[in-house]
Amino acid sequence: MAARLPPLGAIEAFAAAARTQSFTTAARELNLTTSAISRRVAALEAALGVRLFHRLNRALRLTAAGERYLAAIAPAIDALRAAGASLQPAAPGARLTLCVLPSFAALWLLPRLAAFAAAHPTIDLRIATAQRAPEAGRGDIDMAVAIGTGDWPGWSAERLLPMRCRPVCAPRLRLKAPQDLRQHALLGVSQPRGFWRRWCAEAGLPPFRPVRTLRFDGLHLLYEAAAGGLGVALAFDDLVQPYLDDGRLVEPFDTSFVPHESWWLLHRARDARSRGVTAVRRWLKAQAHMSSRA
């Protein structure tokens, strides 16, 4: 006899907790109590016969079994969500404005927008750009994507994409060891700062004065400067992938670090059940999941 399927509510609770790394945040997302999420996850662990989370003092961390289970069920969850969305299209003429960083728009979002338009022809999704998250009180912005730690007054925030910081450079620079950075300009973004110091500490490289330091207002300009040979840039993971794929940039070292900051998706709690906002949220999270697994 085939094994019985665990309750879908327990699977949904596990997936939300795994994505947010918090029972409390998952509870807000699913309109449940924190204890309800905890009970559902515990029931799922009992049904599967394995522990899915390490329950730390104020955080959650997936076990190895939890990582495998999440990777296995994620496509099925995405398929179920897509099936439901196809039966409940957004109201005709729905118009939403999504505010993002210019570099996020150019490097990650715009190449994917045609797929969104094909999947949701009744949603008029407008893209606005800004260097930081907009104020929640702005009536002309419905949703946003920003870099931070999840704390924006007035916004409900959910982690969209992780960040992993590591150096990239044009192939012709031919870096062989972290010490070679002393001979090159270090390229970074205006905000947030301090990431180069954190990477050097992770690589065991003592503090040094670089040939020069150049800062840019966005990741797009940063990666273009690195591809042009101006120096070595500190990449922020998925957004640099097109440059790595076509060989304009290479990753000379294996060392990287995961910062406290991530890419976050912001929306207002009062709009959480809006069909248009729901469709955009689900599509962005599905795209982010595929991007992080690529």
Buried (B, 14 or more C-beta within 10 A) or exposed (E): EEEEEBEEBBBBBBBBBBBBBBBBBBBBBBEBEBEBBBBBBBBBBEBBEBBBBEEEEEEBEBBEBBEEBBEEBBEEBBEBBEEEBEEEBBEEEBEBBBBBBBBBBBBBBEEBEEEBEEBBEEBBBEBBBBEEBBEBEBEEBBBBBBBBEBEBEEBBBBBBBBBEBBBBBBEEBEBEEBEBBEEBBBBBBEEEEEBBEEBBEBBEBEEEEBEEEBEBBBBBBBBBBBBEEBBBBBBBBBBBBBBBEEEBBBBBBEBBBEBEBBBBBBBBEEBBEBBBBBBBBBBBBBBBBEBEEE
